[in-house]
Amino acid sequence: MKNWTRKALLLTVSAAAAAGTLTATVTPVAHSRPAGPATPRLSWGPCAPVPGTTVPAGQQCATLRVPLDHRAPGGPTVDVAVTRLPTDRPDARRGTLFVIPGGPGSSGVQRLAQKGEALRAATAGAYDLVSLDPRGVGSSTRANCRIPEADRHLMTLRSWPAPDGSIAASTERSRRTAELCARNGGPVLRSFTTGNEVRDLDRLRGALGERKVSIWGSSYGSYVGAVYAQEHPGRVDRLVLDSTGDPDPGRVAYGWLANMAPGAAERFPDFAAWAADPAREAEGLRLARRSGDVQPLFLTLARELDRNPKVSDVPGTPLTGNMLRQALQNALYSDAAFAPLARLVKAAQDPQGRPSPTPDLARPMPDEDASLMVAAICNDVRWPGPASGYARRVAADRVRYPLTAGMPANITPCAFWKYDEEPRPTRITDEGPSNVLMIQSLRDPATPYAGALKMRSALGARARMVTVERGGHGMYLGNGNACGDRVVSDFLVTGKRPGRDTHCPN
């Protein structure tokens, strides 16, 4: 289910600002004041193109140099790519809003390119929008474990059990990957942690000259935001936690993966209702006459592909049962992905069809991406060891949650991970200002509602929670619920929250 240099002054920016050269008239801003001694100023310039995305006019990028180990500020450093989209309404500017991406492994530069214009409009220009690529991501300093290509597919990194439920291959692959990361990743790979992302974010805050920042964190980014507010309560103005996992410090990443099994089960009925709707008939995508028949159909097809993988339109990449299950997992994040999943199911059912798996499933990841995906979830917390009963837990999970076939309970490289020191995740508590707004889907496949309720309980009176009566992952400006969007935008602009936890209808 794992980022801040500009003085806190109002800037009237010339046309040259978009290219990174500023000429400005400065006026103090009430909510944005100098933070004392700051790190060196950032050198802003144009951002590189983001594939498949139009970079908003005015978005700028820079590099922030941070200590590899913040406890040794005079030691080796790493580079963190940062980005900003200044407000288009300087008179309305309140301060800076950090946009913290999810993952772990998502790019903040890309996130701001995708959401920046909509977020700037939704918040009426109240903020300069700022984000970063966490260590190991995008243009930031990266590392790799030298993982073989065959082990760098999403299907192997996610540790799907064999069709018969065996975890022998997963265990050997996990052991191999952990050993490669211990041998080749070095101190940089071991620095890919939530704690260091929080420290890098605070270094960015100082570099921007901000006394306080507001935060919108999504998915894993919501956990990062919660940890930042726990560690630096006086440096957060307004905090939005969007699609949040269970913050239990004894489980975090391990618990987030396990929770994906009930999350998929709770979300699947939305897809089933869509796939059985008569409106799908004209589109050629109706899978069954009744919604209750869609899951048996899907499970039967997955088992058939377990026995007889089907030749796909990607040479050398047959469609397997686990690949179909992973395609489902991906599709449950958004209703917009239902149609491509239904097309995949239809093609797999057709004796003459050649199904087209998505690029995420068909291609191996670059070594740096695969290494980050492993390290970011293993570094934060000690996972159960290899002799702790994974086979038993997988067998039980396969029976209880057949849609995910035991993957969320399976062994990963984290079971064999080597630690320089014992990880100590931050405990989220109710100590701190009451400035948190949570927004959560009722049926979230990645961060289920039950986990978000645990975050809500941990925060106590510090938070209010908005439950959106629909399914999907990533609610604010993400799944088309006007009520939820309005509540979050009002909070960011005015500071007003609901008087108590509330619901938004679909």
N, C-alpha and C positions, 0 to 999 in steps of 0.2 A: 504496500500500500508505500529517502531521504530521501546578505551577500552585499562603504556607503560614501568627488570633492566639490563641493560648491558651498560658499558661505551662505548662511541663512539670511539672505537679503532678497528683496524683490528686484528682479532684473528686467529692464526693458531691452530686449535683445534685438540687435540689428539683423539685417538679412544675412550678414556673414556668420551669424551664430550657427546656422544649420551646417556650415562647413567646419565648425569648431572654433572660429575666431570671434570673440565676444567684444562688443563695445556696448557699454551699459551705463544707465543711470540707476543708482541704487537708492532704495528707500527701505527702512527697517520693516520687517514683517512680524506681526505679533506672535505668530505661532512658530516662528523659525528663526532661532537665534544662534549666534556663534557658539560652538561647543568647546571653546578653549583651544589648547594646542591641537593642531590637526595634522594628519599625514599630508605629504606633498599633494599639490593640486593635480587633478587629472587633466590629461591632454585629450580633449574630445575631438572626434572627427567622424566622417561618414561611416556607416555600418556596411559590412559586406552584404551582398544579396543573401536572402534567406530562401532556399529552394521552395517553390510552391506558394510563396507569400510575398505580397507587395509591402515592402518596408514603408511605414508611414513617413510622410514628409516631416523632416525635423528630427527623426530619431537619430541619436548619436551614440557612438561607441568609444570606449577607452579601455585601458589596461590598468588594473590596480595590483601593485606588488605587495604581497603579504608574507609574513614569516611562514616557513614550512611548519614550524612548531612555535605557536604563540608564546610558549613558556621560555623560548630562547629567541627574543626579538632581534638579536644581533647575528643570528645564524643564517642558514640557507633560506632562500625565498622561493615562492612560486607566484605565477601570474594568474590573475582572475580577470576574465573578460566582463566588463560592466557596460550597461547601456542606459540611456535616459530618453524620455520624450517630454520635453518641457511643456508646461501648460500653454494653451493657446489663448488664455484669458488671464493675463498677469494681475489684473485688478481683483480677481476672485481667488488668487492663490492662497492656500492655507499652509502648505508645506510640501513634504515629499512623501510619496506612497511607494513602499517597496512591494513589488510583485514577485512573490516567491514561487517558483515552479515546482511541480511534483516529481514523480519518478519513484525512487531516486534516479537521476540521470537526465532529467529534462532541462532544456536550455532556456534560461531567462531571456536571452537576446531574442530567441525565436518566439517565446511567449509574448513578449512586448510587441514584436512585429505583428503577431496574430491578433492580440487583444487591445493594443494600445489605443487605437482610434475609438473603439467602442467604450473603453474604460474612461478615456478623457471626456467623451460626450456624456456618459452616465454620471460622472462626478462633476459636471459643469465647470471643468477647468480648475478645480480646487487644488490640484496637485501637479507637481512634476513627477512623472512616473519613472521609476528606477528599478532595474533588475540586474541579474548577473548570471553567468554560467558558473555553477559551482565547480570546485576543483574536479578535474577529470572529465569535464563536459565541454563540448564545442571548442571554443578558442582559448579556454583556460588550460593551464598546465595539465598534461595527461600522463598516464602510465599504462603499462600493459604487462600481462602475465605470460605472454607467449602461449596462449591457449590454442590448440590445434583447430583448424577450420571446422572439422566435423563436430566439435564440441561448442561451437559459437553460434548455433541456431537458437532461436527463442524456444524451440521445442526441447532442446537439451538443457538449456540454461534454466528452464522452468521445471526440470526434473519430473517429467511425466513417467509414471510407472510403465512397465511393459504391458502389452494387452492382457496377459494373464495375471497382472497385479504384482509381478515380481519386481523387486527394487535392486536386484544384483547389479545390473548395468548402471543404474543411477548411483549406486554406492561407489563403484569403481571410478566412474567419471567424476564424481564429487571429490573423491580422494585425490585423483590426478590433478584436478583444477586447483584445489587448495595447495597442493605441493608446488605447483608451478607459480602460483601467486606468492607464496612464501619465498621462493627462490629468486623470482625475477621482478616482483613488484616494487620492492624497496620501500624506503620511508615515504615516498610520495603516495604510493597506493595505500599505505597504512594511514595516511592523513585524510582519506576520504571518509569523513565522519560528520554526523549532525553537529557535534560540538564545534568542529572547525568551520563548518558553514556558518554557524551562528557568530563565531569570532570574526570571520571574514566580513559578514554583514555589518558587524559593529565597526570594523575598520572602515568600511565604505561609508557608514553614517558619519564617522569623524571626518573622512576625506571630503564629504559634501558640506561639512560645517554645520550639520544639523544637531540641535539639542535633542529633539525628538523626531521620530518618524512614525507614520502610520503603515500598516501592513495588510496586504491581502495574500494569504497563503492558501494554495489549493492542494488537496490530496496530501502527499508526503510534505509538501510545502507548508501545509497547515500545522503539521507537527513541528517543523522548523520554526514557524512563527510563534507557536506556543512555548517552545523552549527559549527562544529569544526573549519573549516577554517575562518568562520565569527568571531568567538570568539577569535581565536588565529592565525591571518593571518601570523605572523612572524615565526610560528612553522611548517608550511606546505611547503614542497619542491615541490612535484607534486601531483595533486589531480585528480583522475578519478571518475566521477559520472556516474554510469551505471544503466539505467532504473529508471528515476527520476520522482517523483511526483510534483504536484503543491506546492510551498513552502509558499503560502499565510498564514501568521501567524494567521489570523482569522478563518482558516478552518483546515489546516493540516489534521490530521487523519480523521476528519469528511468529508472533501472534497475528500480525497483519496478513501474512501469507496464509496461515491456517484459517483466518476468517473469510477468505475468498470462497470457500466451499459453501457455507450458508448464504453468503452474499449472492452467488450465482443462483442458488435455489430460490431465493426470495425474488430475484429480478426476472427469472425466466418466464413466469406467467405473463409479463408484459409483452415479450416477444411472441409467446404462444397466441395471445389474443390478437395481436397484429397479424400473424401468419394465418389465422383462421378467419379473419374478417372477409366477408364477401367482396369488399372493395379490392382485395388482392387478385380476384379472378381475372379482371381485365388486364392486370399487369403481368399475368402469368406467374405469380409468386405465392399463390395460396397453397399452403402445405397440407391443410386438413379442413374438414367441415366444422369440426369442433375444436375449441382451444385445448380441451383435455386430451386430444389425440396427438398434439404436436410433440410433447416430450417423449412418449413411446416411439413415435416415428423417428425422432432424432436419435434416441439411444439405440434403436435397432440398426439404423444406418451406420452409426459410429462403430457398433460391434462388427458389422459386415466389413467395414473398412479396416478394422483390426485384423480380420482374417485375410482379406483380399484388398490391399491398398490399390487405389485406382490411378491409372496413368493420368497425369494432369497436363496442362498446357505449358508447364515449366519443365524442360528436359532434366531428367535425373531426380525430380522431386515428386514422387507419387503422393497422392492425398491419402493419408492414414487416418485412423480413427482419432488418434490424439491430436492430429493437426486440425481435424474438424472441431474437436472439443476446444482447442485453443482459439480457433476462429470465433467460436461462440463466446468465449470469455472476452475477447476483444470487442465483439459487437454489442455486448450488454452495456457498455459504457454510455451509449447514446442511441436513441431511437433512429437517428439518421443512418446508423449502420445496419439496421434490420434488413433492408432490401438487398445489400450485397451478400449478407449471410444466407438469405432465402435463395438467391441465385446460385450460391455455392451448393446448397442442399439439393436444389433441383438438378443441377448438372451432375452431382454425385449419384443421384437416383437414376439418371438417364443412362441406359446401357451404352449409348453411342456418345454420351457427353464427355467432354474433357474439362473438368473443373479447373478454375483459375484461383489458386491460393494467393493471398495478399503478399506483397513484397516482404513484409515483416516475417512471414512464415516461410517464404521460399528461399530467402537469401541468408547466408551467414552474416553475423554482425562483424564490423571491424574489431580487431583485437582490443583496442582501447575502450570501445563501448561495452564489449562483453566483460572485460576486466572490471570496469567501473560498476556494472550491474551486480557483479558478484561482491566486490569489496564493500560497496556502500551499504549493503544489507548485513554483511558479516561483521564489519568493524564495530558497530554500535553496541552490540549486546552478545553475550556468550550464548550460543544455541545449544540444545541438547546434543550430547556426543553420539558417535555412531552406534554405540551399544545400548542406547536408551529406549529401544523399542519402536523404531520407525516402521518396520514391516507390519507389526501389529496395528499401529495407528493408521497406516495406509489401508490395510484390509477393512478396518472399521469405517473409515471415511468413504471408501468406495461403495459400501453398502448404504450408508446414510445419505451420501450426496453423489449419486451416480453421474451427474452432469460433469463433475470435475474429476471423477475416476481416481481419486487419491492424490492428485498432484499437490494440493495445498498442504498435505500432511507428510509429503515425501522428504527424504533426505536431500540435503544440498551441500555445496562445498563448505558452508558455515559449520557443519558438524565436525570438520577436520581443520578448522581455521587456526592459524598460529597468531597469538597475541603478544605484543611487546609488554603490555601491562593489562590488567583486568579492566574491561570496559565498565564505565559507570554512567548509565543513562540518567538524565535529569528527571526528577520526579515533578510532575505538574501538580500544583496545589492551588488552594483558594486564597493564598497570600499575594496581594497585589491590587492594583486599581481595578475598579469595575468598568472596564472599557473594551470588553470582548463581545463580539457578535458571531455566533456560529450559524451556518446555514447547511442543511443536510437533506439529501433525498431520503425518502422513506424506504426505498428499495435500491440500495447502492451495491453493485456487484463487487467493488474493490474495497470500500471502507463501509461495511454494513452499519445499519442504524444502531445496533446494539453496542458496537464499539464507540460510535460517536456519543452515545449516552454516557459511556464511561468517562470520556473527555469532559462532557458537560458536568458530570458529578464531581470530577476532580477540580474543576474551576469554581464550583459553587457560585457564590453571589457575584463573582467577577464577570459572569457571562449571562447572556440571553441566547436562546436557540430558536431558530426558525426552521420548522420541518416542512419540506415541500412534498405535497401529496402526489408523488410520481416516482418513476425510476430513473436511474442513470447516475453518472459520476461526474462531479464538477458542476455545481448549480449556478453560481453567479455568472451571468453573461454567457452561460454555457448550454443550458437545456431548455431555454424558451419559456421560463415561468416568470411572467411579468410581476406577479406579487412578490416573489422572492427577490427579484432584481431591484424592485422599488425599495424594499426594506433595507437592503444592503447599501444602495446608493444614498438613501436618506441618512443612514448612519454615518457614512464616510463624509458626506457634505455638511451635515448639521450636528452630528454627534448624538442624535436622538435614536434610542432603541425602544423596542416594545417594552411595556412595563412588566411583562412576564413572557415566558416561553410561548410561542405562538405557531400556528399552522397556516400554510398557504395552499389553497386548493389548486388542483392541476389546471 
